[in-house]
Amino acid sequence: MTCLNTYKPFLGSLSKIGLTLHIITMNTQPKDTHGETLESLLASLKQEPEYSDSFESEFLREFHLRLANERQSRSFLQNIRARFENCLEDFRGWQWVYASMALVTLAAIGFIIADAGNKHGAYDPYANAPAIGQDAESIAITDQIVPVSQEKVVPVQQQDRFRNSRVEYVEDDAETEQPADTESQQKTLPDVSTNQEPAQTAHYEE
Amino acid sequence: MINLDKYSTCSDEELVVMAQQGESQAYDMLIVRHSRKVHALVYQITANFEDAHDIAQDTFARAYRSLAGFNGDSAFFTWLHAIAINTARNHLKKRKNATKMFLSLDESDFGDKADRSMEMADDTEGGNPERRVYLNELQTRLKEAINMLSSKHREVVILHDVQGLTHLEISMLLGISEGTLRSRLHYAHKELKDLLEEYFE
């Protein structure tokens, strides 16, 4: 059949000058006359449109206009995406490595530039602190409102006599018991003027 | 028009490579070289000059966008033909004009042209009026019969018998084996003969 295809133009020219050739098909049987008639009828249906001499140049000009219109109608983002896709299509192996390194570098540069934007002057540790005297009153009030403990100090004279000076921290809710305790403490204290131990004396007396 | 003389001696393959490397004028040369053939092929399918023009333009635009993916497994023209046929198919599907697919009987320009060619052929044979009437009737009946074929059979009949493409070309265009093509052609011819049996007898 390849041989037939090779000689087909030659066979066609022979048929034009009036010679009839019986083309032998692969099954080595001559085609029936109906088949030949059908083929010639079908061949007669071939339609050749009439072309002007400038058909190609007009076609090309129209093609350029079409491409230009397509480019204009595309949005900016579509163009970027198309270019990006074209880029990706051509990427091979090691180019991905360079591309990823370039991306990381770009990200780092971007980060550095963005961070440098916050440091126009020298670093000032008081930049975010309140102005002097502005919140002083509120701080004082806050200290008064929220007492943590109440401190009681033993008188200095008693501390001198007994080296074991005691400082008691009394809870707020135990304030009512405070006078009694103070009295008992005072009772246990030695009498300095008599130079005796009244507690022991009292104990003995009891 | 752009001067494309320096590309006139280049082969299609060379022009494709140059176009792939960004030389757009090489693609212009390919358009100049193949636009008429592509248009003629599509015209055979659509039977409408303007539709064929649009489809041929679309074919070259699609080919241009896909040119980077063309690896030269087949000839450029075969590849372009395949794109043109697919584009024409899609165009006809969009128009929902399946009955008009291939050799429309409604298109007056095609009918007139075909009749004219038959008349001219008949004139050369002596211009027998009875024969002329017979041939016209036969041709009309043949067009009706072709339209009655399935789209697959119609495609191969048009490409092989009307357009005169070789088996190899058609099999590459349609993406089918030559065996399948022969089988389709055989059954299509058989069906046509059955439909035109009264005329053949």
Interface residues (C-beta under 8 A of the other chain):
Chain A: M1 N5 K8 H34 G35 T37 L38 E39 L41 L42 A43 S44 L45 K46 Q47 E48 P49 Y51 F55 E56 S57 F59 L60 R61 E62 F63 R66 L67 E70 N86 E89 D90
Chain B: M1 I2 D28 I31 V32 S35 R36 H39 A40 Y43 Q44 A47 F49 A52 H53 A56 Q57 F60 A61 Y64 A68 G69 L103 F110 K113 A114 S117 M118 A121 L138 Q139 L142 K143 I146 V157 D161 V162 Q163 G164 T166 H167 L168 H189 L192 K193 L196 F200
